[in-house]
């Protein structure tokens, strides 16, 4: 199992829309994520800074292939089309990242 954390901004005028969208995530999208090894997925919001912190656990055996399959799925592309306009990527992130990935520095079971 691999723990993954990431951070992203949300535009101030889109916070309520983002909350509304995530209060009713499409079941087909949730099934896609589960089918590709994503579990224990949570997104937290820190206001008034409007920072999103995402956390999930990956339980598959080929993250690159699963991430690619998720990204290429039409249901995911449709979800991104309505969520991405709400989001504000961080200035300092790796090339190609939207959500900035965060390395783990501590864990307690």
C-alpha positions in Angstrom: 0.0 0.0 0.0 1.3 3.5 -0.9 0.0 6.6 0.9 -0.2 9.7 -1.3 -0.8 13.3 -0.3 -1.3 16.3 -2.5 -2.1 20.0 -2.3 -4.0 22.5 -4.6 -5.7 25.8 -4.3 -9.4 26.4 -4.9 -10.5 29.8 -6.2 -12.3 31.9 -3.6 -15.4 32.4 -5.7 -15.6 28.7 -6.5 -15.3 27.2 -2.9 -19.1 26.6 -2.5 -19.3 25.1 -6.0 -16.4 22.8 -5.2 -18.0 21.7 -1.9 -21.3 21.1 -3.7 -19.6 19.0 -6.4 -17.8 16.8 -3.8 -20.9 16.3 -1.7 -22.3 14.3 -4.6 -19.4 12.7 -6.5 -20.6 10.6 -9.4 -20.9 6.9 -8.5 -19.3 5.9 -11.8 -16.2 8.0 -11.0 -15.9 6.5 -7.5 -16.1 3.0 -9.1 -13.4 3.9 -11.5 -11.1 5.0 -8.7 -11.8 1.9 -6.7 -11.2 -0.4 -9.7 -7.8 1.2 -10.2 -6.6 0.8 -6.6 -7.5 4.1 -5.0 -8.9 3.7 -1.5 -9.3 5.8 1.6 -9.6 9.0 -0.5 -10.3 12.2 1.3 -10.0 15.9 0.4 -9.8 18.6 3.1 -10.3 22.3 2.7 -8.4 25.0 4.7 -10.2 28.3 4.6 -9.7 31.2 4.3 -6.5 30.2 2.5 -8.6 28.0 0.2 -6.1 25.2 0.2 -7.2 21.6 -0.6 -5.3 18.7 0.8 -6.0 15.4 -0.8 -5.0 12.0 0.6 -5.5 8.5 -0.7 -4.0 5.1 -0.4 -3.0 3.1 -3.5 -3.4 -0.7 -3.2 -2.6 -1.8 -6.7 0.7 -3.0 -8.1 1.2 -0.6 -11.1 0.4 2.9 -10.1 1.6 4.4 -13.4 -0.7 2.2 -15.4 -3.7 2.7 -13.1 -3.1 6.5 -13.0 -3.0 6.5 -16.8 -6.2 4.5 -17.0 -8.0 6.9 -14.7 -6.8 9.9 -16.6 -7.9 8.4 -19.9 -11.4 7.4 -18.8 -14.1 9.6 -20.2 -16.0 9.9 -16.9 -12.8 11.3 -15.3 -12.3 13.7 -18.1 -15.9 14.9 -17.7 -15.3 15.3 -13.9 -12.1 17.3 -14.5 -13.9 19.5 -16.9 -16.2 20.8 -14.2 -13.7 20.7 -11.3 -10.6 22.2 -12.8 -12.2 25.6 -13.4 -12.7 25.7 -9.6 -9.0 24.9 -8.9 -5.9 27.1 -8.6 -2.6 25.1 -9.0 0.2 26.1 -6.7 3.0 28.2 -8.3 5.7 25.8 -7.1 4.8 22.4 -8.3 6.6 19.8 -10.5 6.3 20.1 -14.3 3.1 18.4 -15.4 1.5 18.4 -12.0 -1.9 20.0 -11.3 -2.2 18.8 -7.7 1.2 19.2 -6.2 2.3 15.9 -4.7 3.7 15.9 -1.2 6.2 13.4 0.2 5.4 11.7 3.5 7.5 12.9 6.4 5.7 11.1 9.2 3.2 8.3 9.8 1.7 6.6 12.8 -0.4 3.4 12.6 
